[in-house]
Amino acid sequence: MGIAHLSLIDPIPNNAIMPVLNWASKSSPQPVSAALELESVLYPQGKGYPAPDFENQLILGDNLAAMSALLPEYEGQVQLIYADPPFFTNRLYPARVGRGEDSRRPQDWVLAEGYADHWSDIDAYLDMLYPRLYLMHRLLAPDGSLYLHLDWHANSYARLLLDEIFGVERLLNEIIWVYHGPSPIRSAFNRKHDTLLLYTKSDKYTFNVDAVRTPYDPNTVKTFESSPKAGFGKVPDLKRGKVPEDWWYYPVVARLHSERTGYPTQKPEALLERIILASSNPGDLVADFFGGSGTTGIAAIRHNRHILMVDAAWRAVHTARARISAETAEPFGMLRVVPIGESGRSSKLPPMKLDSQRIVNANIEEGNLRLNIKAALQAEVDYWEVDPDWDGRIFRSALQGRRPPRRGEIPSELVIPAQWLGERAAVRIVEVSGEQELVVLDGMSGI
C-alpha cells in the first residue's frame, strides 16, 4: 500500500520553508497529448438553429486529456473552477434510472452504472488528483478562483497539493458545507459536512460580497432595534444583510425532491449558485471538470455565465445535457476527447443501432415532418432529439424531448418545420437502459 509523506522544500519566491506532500509514484505534472472533436451542437428547442457558434461546451472524456486539449485556447481564461472529484471513498456509486419508485425503498430502485470511486491506495488517488489540479491552475485567469470540494477522506492531502501549486498564501477560505440526515454510524459522531478549499490565482480576485449577503437572524434584528448599546456602538445595515460565514448549511439533494436527477452524489443548486455569484461575473467562463449531473452548468447558465463541463461517464454527460437543454436558449457544443496518435474515438458511448425505426413513426403533414414515439415504447425512452439536416458527422440537435426528472411523461411528438429540412433528417434516441438508437430519414428535401 502506498504511503504519502511530508517533506520540506525551499520554495520560490519567498524562500520560506513549507511542507510538501510526497509519495512513491509522484512525478512532475504535465499535460497529455489529446484533441477535442465536435460531436454535436444542441439548440434548445430550436432556439438559434442553425447558427454555427456556441460558447457553452459539454465534453465527454477523461478530464486530464480534456484540460490538456483546452490549454492552447483557454490557458489563463477561466474565471472560476468548481472541482468535485471522487472523494477517495472506495465505493461504487450507481445511478438511479427508474421512475416512480418509493424513495424509502432503495432495494426496489432501478439502477445503472454511475461512477466508481475506487483506488488501490492513496498513492493512486494522488496520482489522479495532482496533475489535474496543476492543469486547473494553468487554465485559471490571473484573477480566477478554484473551489475544490472534498470530505474527510482526502481533503488534508489535497490542501497540501494546492499549497504547493498555488502557494500557501493563496488559500482564501476553508468552507464547511453542513447538512443533516440519517447515518448508520454508531461508533463515532455522524460525519455530516464536506470541505470546500477556496484558492485564488493571485491577490487580485473576484469576490462579489453584496451578491451573497444573507438576512440577519430575526433575534439579531430585534436586539439592535431594542437597545442602542447593542453591538458596542456598531450598528450594521440590517436591511443590507450580512456576509455569510465560512460554514454553510444546505440540505443534501436527497431531501430536495424537485432537484433530484438520480445521478449519484449530486450537489444542491443553491450551493453552486452561491459559489458562482461570489466568484464570477456575468459573461465569465465557469468550468467544472468533474461535471457529474450538471449542477454547475445549470447554476452558471441561470446567472448568465458561460460553461465548460467535462465528465468521463456517459451517464453524467447525458444527464447534464438533458438538464441544461431545459434551462438555456443558447446553443452549446458537445465534444469528445480524442488522444493524439490513436485512431477513432476513445470516449466510451453506449452502442448505437443504425437505421432502426423500431421506436419512431415519421409522417409529412403540410410540409412539416411530424415524429412520434410509438405509444407502446414511450416508457423505454429517456431522451430524444432531431437533426433536420444531418450531414452524417456532426449532429445538430434542433428539437429535443426529455423525460421530466421526477414525474410526467416524455414528449411523444416533435414537429420539424419544412424550412429546416435538408436531404435527410436524423433522430437520436436514448433509452432508459442507456442504449442509443439513430434513425435516419432520407428524401426530406423538396417538400
Secondary structure, 3 states (H helix, E strand, C coil): CCCCEEEEECCCCCCCCEEEEECCCCCCCCCCCEEEEEEEEECHHHCCCCCCCCCEEEEECCHHHHHHHHHHHHCCCEEEEEECCCCCCCEEEEEECCCCCCCCCHHHCCEEEEEEECCCCHHHHHHHHHHHHHHHHHHEEEEEEEEEEECCCCHHHHHHHHHHHHCHHHEEEEEEEECCCCCCCCCCCCCCEEEEEEEECCCCCCCCHHHCCECCCHHHHHHHHHCCCHHHHCCCCCCCCECCCCEEECCCHHHCCCCCCCCCCCCCHHHHHHHHHHHCCCCCEEEECCCCCCHHHHHHHHCCCEEEEEECCHHHHHHHHHHHHCCCCCCEEEEEEEECCCCCCCCCCCCEEECCCCCEEEEEECCEEEEEECHHHHHHEEEEEEECCCCCCCEEECEEEECCCCCCCCCCEEEECHHHCCCEEEEEEEECCCCEEEEEEECCCCC
